[in-house]
Amino acid sequence: MKYSGASRSITLRLKFKNKVGILGQITSVIGEVGGDIEGVDIVNADRGMVSRDITVKTRDEAHVKEIVAQIKKLPNVQFLHRSDRTFLLHLGGKIEIANKIRLKTRDDLSRLYTPGVAHICMAIHEDKGKAFTLTIKQNSVMIVTDGSAVLGLGNIGPEAAMPVMEGKAMLFKEFAKVDAYPICLGTQDTEEIIQTIKRISTGFGGVNLEDISSPRCFEIEHRLREELDIPVFHDDQHGTAIVVLAALINAVKIIKKDFSDLKVVINGIGAAGISITEILLASGVKQVIGCDRKGTLYAGRKTGMNKAKEEYVKRTNLHHLKGGLEEALQGADIFIGVSSGGVLKHAAIKKMARDPVIFALANPTPEIMPEEAEGSVRIMATGRSDYPNQINNVLAFPGIFRGALDSRASQINMEMKQAAAHAIASIIHDEDLSEDYIIPGVFDRKVTKAVAQEVAKAAVKTGVARREKKKSSRNLTF
């Protein structure tokens, strides 16, 4: 029985007679309806009554209601309340602003604020570049969304997107010591979004675009890259692409194939699918076929096309293959899914080349479940944390922005993204590679440091770094 993990863990507070057998009845009922008990704790005991908190791992909200309904049927058991452990973590928000310098005396106040701060203001007035060294700009990233394409939830709006952006800010701080701020915009007008970001960019060293629907996200990123002098990075596109490339670098070592010989089928030609294609083509893959709900994308197709897809077919499906996903997979080496759950059938995998590699990245339900693909796939990866080989953007974006900020890069270019992918892949030594270990875990602390260093080096090499570099005996530092 598959549970949803800690995110669906609930605590039930029950009151009942402190009598042998009643707790056993409760735990039996929970087990009979499929609940997985994680812990039982006494809250208090008084006058023959006991209150207990029972923590239960569940599948979904319907499962929670079923468990509660069955408990309420038990005689002599009083249901007090349930608490969702995930909701409790979000109460009051998940992030805060803290001072780096303690403010204790009059002298502190005069130097940190008025009148001493005036000297700092005038120094920046005379040289705006000093904002990078004298303000939080050097370590600040805005996380911008309009709430139009949040996780697998769709267009839920900026307020509902805020918990995701707060979580993203936590990841920036935890893994890269970057101060990131959620900016949830109350507009989905492309031009308004662009102008708003430009106007508030003064105090930031980078822009992370998040959960903005396709194809609007392409124009927003393109315009901002052209009109701002700080890095602009749409994580749904490029973060996914970088980690996919990292996983593929290691996967091909196991199946002993060259990038130039691979036939890659990508299902889902939105923001992530297009960016994955771009980084694979830039890395030596020559044959990519894109598929969407209408089937393969090819030059001249009339249905379900847009400007982004029209550009896409100019560089892909060079043999003009037509048909559906199953036809596209004939003889394919790699399947990469960034689409929807259950669309890849076992019969289609059987038509792939030897040692097929499947990256089924739809969340929470992959294009095909690993259990269903077992026995027909050499290497399997998903976007989920409860299976091996999780393709997770947190392996990429903290280190990418750390490297970009450290080098004071004006942009994040293809070379920097490729450097990030190779850095992630390099964390696993060749002798440690296996079918279930082609990508490091998200809590491997070596990843962010390696990515930041290689991204900074690539920024210098490609001429987009604006911070003077120094060579130490170990690494390139700034």
Long-range contacts (C-beta under 8 A, 24 or more apart in sequence): 1-34, 1-36, 1-59, 2-59, 2-386, 3-36, 3-57, 3-58, 3-59, 4-57, 4-58, 4-59, 4-60, 4-364, 5-57, 5-385, 5-386, 6-57, 6-85, 6-86, 7-86, 8-57, 8-58, 8-59, 8-60, 8-63, 8-64, 8-86, 9-38, 9-55, 9-56, 9-57, 9-58, 9-85, 9-86, 10-55, 10-56, 10-58, 10-64, 10-82, 10-83, 10-84, 10-85, 11-53, 11-54, 11-55, 11-56, 11-82, 11-83, 11-85, 12-53, 12-54, 12-55, 12-56, 12-67, 12-68, 12-71, 12-79, 12-82, 13-43, 13-51, 13-52, 13-53, 13-80, 13-81, 13-82, 13-83, 14-51, 14-52, 14-54, 14-71, 14-77, 14-78, 14-79, 14-80, 15-49, 15-50, 15-51, 15-77, 15-78, 15-80, 16-49, 16-50, 16-52, 16-76, 16-77, 16-78, 17-48, 17-49, 17-50, 17-76, 18-45, 18-48, 18-49, 18-50, 19-48, 22-76, 22-77, 23-52, 25-74, 25-77, 26-54, 26-71, 26-74, 26-77, 27-54, 29-70, 29-71, 29-74, 30-54, 30-56, 30-67, 30-70, 30-71, 32-70, 33-63, 33-66, 33-67, 33-70, 34-59, 34-63, 35-63, 35-67, 51-80, 55-85, 90-163, 93-166, 94-163, 94-166, 94-167, 94-169, 94-170, 95-166, 95-169, 95-170, 95-173, 95-182, 131-202, 131-203, 132-205, 132-408, 135-203, 136-179, 136-203, 137-202, 137-203, 137-204, 137-205, 138-205, 138-405, 138-408, 139-177, 139-178, 139-179, 139-205, 139-405, 140-178, 140-179, 140-180, 140-181, 140-203, 140-204, 140-205, 140-206, 141-172, 141-178, 141-179, 141-180, 141-181, 141-204, 141-205, 141-206, 141-207, 141-208, 141-401, 141-405, 142-180, 142-181, 142-183, 142-197, 142-200, 142-201, 142-204, 142-206, 142-207, 142-208, 143-168, 143-169, 143-172, 143-180, 143-181, 143-182, 143-183, 143-208, 143-210, 144-183, 144-184, 144-185, 144-193, 144-197, 144-207, 144-208, 144-209, 144-210, 144-212, 145-182, 145-183, 145-184, 145-185, 145-209, 145-210, 145-211, 145-212, 146-184, 146-185, 146-187, 146-188, 146-193, 146-211, 146-212, 147-184, 147-188, 147-211, 148-188, 148-211, 148-212, 148-213, 148-216, 149-211, 149-212, 149-213, 149-214, 149-217, 149-236, 149-271, 150-211, 151-211, 151-363, 152-362, 152-363, 152-364, 155-188, 155-213, 158-184, 158-185, 158-186, 159-184, 161-211, 164-210, 164-211, 165-210, 168-208, 168-210, 168-235, 171-394, 171-397, 171-398, 172-397, 172-398, 172-401, 174-398, 175-394, 175-398, 175-399, 175-445, 175-447, 175-448, 176-398, 176-399, 176-401, 176-402, 176-448, 176-452, 177-402, 178-398, 178-401, 178-402, 178-405, 180-208, 188-213, 188-216, 190-216, 190-219, 190-220, 193-220, 194-220, 194-223, 194-224, 194-227, 197-224, 197-228, 198-224, 198-227, 198-228, 201-228, 201-230, 204-230, 205-230, 205-231, 205-404, 205-405, 205-408, 206-230, 206-231, 206-232, 206-233, 206-401, 206-404, 206-405, 207-231, 207-232, 207-233, 208-233, 208-234, 208-235, 208-397, 208-401, 209-233, 209-234, 209-235, 209-236, 210-234, 210-235, 210-236, 211-236, 212-236, 214-270, 214-271, 214-274, 214-308, 215-270, 215-306, 215-307, 215-308, 217-271, 218-271, 218-274, 218-308, 225-411, 229-410, 230-410, 231-401, 231-404, 231-409, 231-410, 231-411, 231-412, 232-411, 232-412, 233-397, 233-400, 233-401, 233-404, 233-412, 234-271, 234-275, 235-393, 235-396, 235-397, 236-271, 236-272, 237-271, 237-272, 237-274, 237-275, 238-275, 238-279, 238-396, 238-412, 238-417, 239-393, 239-396, 239-397, 239-400, 240-272, 240-275, 240-276, 240-338, 240-361, 240-391, 240-393, 241-272, 241-275, 241-276, 241-278, 241-279, 241-280, 241-417, 242-279, 242-395, 242-396, 242-400, 242-417, 242-420, 242-421, 242-424, 243-391, 243-392, 243-393, 243-395, 243-396, 243-421, 243-424, 243-439, 244-276, 244-279, 244-280, 244-336, 244-359, 244-361, 244-391, 245-276, 245-279, 245-280, 245-283, 245-418, 245-421, 245-425, 246-395, 246-396, 246-420, 246-421, 246-422, 246-424, 246-425, 246-439, 247-359, 247-381, 247-389, 247-391, 247-425, 247-438, 247-439, 248-280, 248-334, 248-357, 248-359, 249-421, 249-422, 249-425, 250-425, 250-428, 250-433, 250-438, 250-439, 251-334, 251-357, 251-379, 251-381, 251-438, 253-430, 253-433, 254-355, 254-378, 254-379, 254-433, 254-434, 254-435, 254-438, 255-333, 255-354, 255-355, 255-357, 255-378, 255-379, 257-333, 257-355, 258-284, 259-283, 259-284, 259-285, 260-284, 260-285, 260-286, 261-333, 262-286, 262-287, 262-333, 262-334, 263-287, 263-289, 263-331, 263-332, 263-333, 263-334, 263-353, 264-288, 264-289, 264-332, 264-333, 264-334, 264-335, 264-336, 265-289, 265-290, 265-291, 265-325, 265-328, 265-329, 265-332, 265-334, 265-335, 265-336, 266-290, 266-291, 266-336, 266-337, 266-338, 267-291, 267-292, 267-325, 267-335, 267-336, 267-337, 267-338, 267-339, 267-343, 267-344, 267-367, 268-292, 268-337, 268-338, 268-339, 268-340, 268-362, 269-297, 269-308, 269-309, 269-312, 270-338, 272-338, 272-361, 273-336, 273-338, 273-339, 274-308, 274-312, 276-336, 276-338, 277-312, 277-315, 277-316, 278-414, 279-414, 279-417, 279-418, 279-421, 281-315, 282-414, 282-418, 283-418, 283-421, 287-318, 288-315, 288-316, 288-317, 289-316, 289-317, 289-321, 289-328, 289-332, 290-316, 290-317, 291-324, 291-325, 291-328, 292-339, 295-322, 295-323, 295-324, 295-325, 295-327, 295-328, 296-321, 296-322, 296-323, 296-324, 296-325, 296-327, 296-328, 298-322, 326-351, 332-356, 333-357, 334-359, 335-359, 335-360, 335-367, 336-361, 337-361, 337-362, 337-366, 337-367, 337-368, 338-362, 339-367, 340-365, 340-367, 341-365, 341-366, 341-367, 342-367, 342-368, 343-367, 344-368, 346-372, 346-373, 346-376, 349-373, 349-376, 349-377, 350-376, 355-379, 359-391, 361-391, 378-435, 379-435, 379-438, 380-435, 381-438, 381-439, 385-442, 388-436, 388-437, 389-436, 389-437, 389-438, 389-439, 390-439, 390-441, 390-442, 391-439, 392-442, 394-442, 395-424, 395-439, 395-440, 395-442, 395-447, 395-451, 396-420, 396-421, 396-424, 396-451, 398-448, 398-451, 399-423, 399-447, 399-448, 399-449, 399-450, 399-451, 399-452, 399-455, 400-451, 400-452, 400-455, 402-448, 402-451, 402-452, 402-455, 403-451, 403-452, 403-453, 403-454, 403-455, 403-456, 403-458, 403-459, 404-455, 404-456, 404-459, 406-452, 406-456, 406-467, 406-478, 407-455, 407-456, 407-459, 407-460, 407-464, 407-465, 407-466, 407-467, 407-469, 407-478, 408-465, 408-466, 408-467, 408-478, 409-456, 409-459, 409-464, 409-465, 409-466, 410-464, 410-466, 411-464, 412-455, 413-458, 413-462, 413-464, 415-458, 415-461, 415-462, 416-455, 416-458, 416-459, 416-462, 416-464, 418-458, 419-454, 419-455, 419-457, 419-458, 420-451, 420-454, 420-455, 422-454, 423-447, 423-450, 423-451, 423-453, 423-454, 423-455, 424-450, 424-451, 426-450
